[in-house]
């Protein structure tokens, strides 16, 4: 079957570029489905297969209304239609991969549609905003889309833009030809969270779980990783969670760089998914370069992790709050849940003699957590550091027990 690539752009400004890309894609033996996301001006170039009018209608509005709105309001309205139409087109088998070109507005519009698609569907945006100074969370979210820097602004076909567009076409055609099946089965899948700080523990626990026949998928809790994991849990694709690194809660509370938002550590409990929860890396806030830290942080225990980020030890007062917040989240759990606390320290750099060593602070956290946890959430304190083999072995063993307990309850 001949495959189709959806091509999204604002045809009032990018008609020439769409014409070139369409020709290059067709030369590679693929069809093109053109989606016009424009909110201003008159379309030109190849006619759209999916018009802006259809997108506006799908958003519950019309182009007559949208054209009278300010730029921001127009985009907000059109996004709703794009999400709906792109999802429907993919479900109907109208395309197998999707790409877009344009500036910030086009990136905002097209990325909304791409985020509505399953993991594994090829997604690519060519845009001048995909450069090193821009934050991409607004566009990419937790999806697997690729943002490709256009180097030059997207205005016409020239010696530079041709090279960029040709490579983009090659990337899209190659991804589509890989025939990746987006459907996830979610059988026997356990999610785990891991920083470099907790790699020894998670690596050993993963090995133990895999020897028992489970598939372990590891997420980096950098703000996006935790959200991605919990989205998969929400979709019913995870049978259990080994939440070995719950640091994202700290950065949400104290404005660190790896916040996963206010609802981290809630989905597994709500869905009744077996979970083992460990205070991995809750002993520091992850902030920016050491030279940029406010003076109040420079007076604390610090660890210079790399030129981009600094670990700042949490105070005792902050540890009390972290323990309370984690307890409040876990108290809502309706499925098998157990907390494991490594009495020898929560991260790689909290051993005696290391920069973040503060055993009293760790005890403060543990006391706060236990004080606020309800009695149906058991706590197991292990006389070991988080990265000691015995702790990893215990975590894996407890999670297997919870899984078996949940399975027995369903029979």
Secondary structure, DSSP 8 states (H G I E B T S, - for coil): ---EEEEEE-TTT-HHHHHHHHHHHHHTT-EEEEEE---SS---SS--SB-HHHHHHHTTS-HHHHTTS-HHHHHHHHHHHHHHHHHHHHHTTS-SEEEEE-SHHHHHHHHHHHHTS-TTSEEEEEETT-STTS--HHHHTTS--EEEE-SS-S-S--HHHHHHHHHHHHHHHHHHHTT-------TTEEEEE--GGGHHHHHHHHHHHHHTT-EEEEE-TTTHHHHHHHHHHHTT--SEEEE---THHHHHHHT-TT---TTTT-HHHHHT-EEEEE-TTTTEEEES-GGGS-HHHHTS-EEEEETTEEEEE--HHHHHHHHHHHHHHHTT--S-EEEEEETT-SSTT-STTSTT--HHHHHHHHHHHHHHS-TTSEEEEESS-TTSHHHHHHHHHHHHHHHHHHHHHH-
